[in-house]
Amino acid sequence: MATSRKTRRKPTQPASEGLAGTLSETAQQIWLAGLGALGRAQAEGTRLFETLVKEGLDFENTARRATDRQAGAVREVVEASISHARERATEAWDQVEKLFEERVRRALATLGVPGRDDILELSRRIDALAAELRGRPGGSSAGTRSGRAGTAKTKAANRSPAKKAGKARSRATRD
């Protein structure tokens, strides 16, 4: 008859030992990869840090140059604006000054106070009269002709300042 064949299986321990060995080996590789990454990060970290510092300095210098250029342009615009404002202020001040002088001149003219031109004209006329008097024979001084002129001068010198002012006012109102 037929005999049945039964196969016996081998114990599963060697398969589990292989799996454990594989897992252990994989864990060991992962651990070593981590240590390698750490070592590389430490070695390259210093170089990376130095590189980042250099790049940061370069960026700062570039930014500073750009900022200086922009600040220079802004400074020029501001200085031009200030110059223009000064010119306008000077022009406005000159106009105010001219208006003030004109109004004062008109007020003085209204009050009858002679102006600079009037005084200069009178001075010229006095000089011309004085020259004419010097040119006449015998009379270089009006005070030597009569004795009365000298006494009038003496009386005027002896008067008090209040009397002199009152006399001058009364003369001005008569004219």
Contacts in CASP RR format, 6 or more apart in sequence:
PFRMAT RR
TARGET T0000
AUTHOR 0000-0000-0000
METHOD contacts of the structure
MODEL  1
MATSRKTRRKPTQPASEGLAGTLSETAQQIWLAGLGALGRAQAEGTRLFE
TLVKEGLDFENTARRATDRQAGAVREVVEASISHARERATEAWDQVEKLF
EERVRRALATLGVPGRDDILELSRRIDALAAELRGRPGGSSAGTRSGRAG
TAKTKAANRSPAKKAGKARSRATRD
105 115 0 8 1.000
108 115 0 8 1.000
109 115 0 8 1.000
114 122 0 8 1.000
133 139 0 8 1.000
133 140 0 8 1.000
133 142 0 8 1.000
134 140 0 8 1.000
139 145 0 8 1.000
142 149 0 8 1.000
143 149 0 8 1.000
143 150 0 8 1.000
156 164 0 8 1.000
159 167 0 8 1.000
END
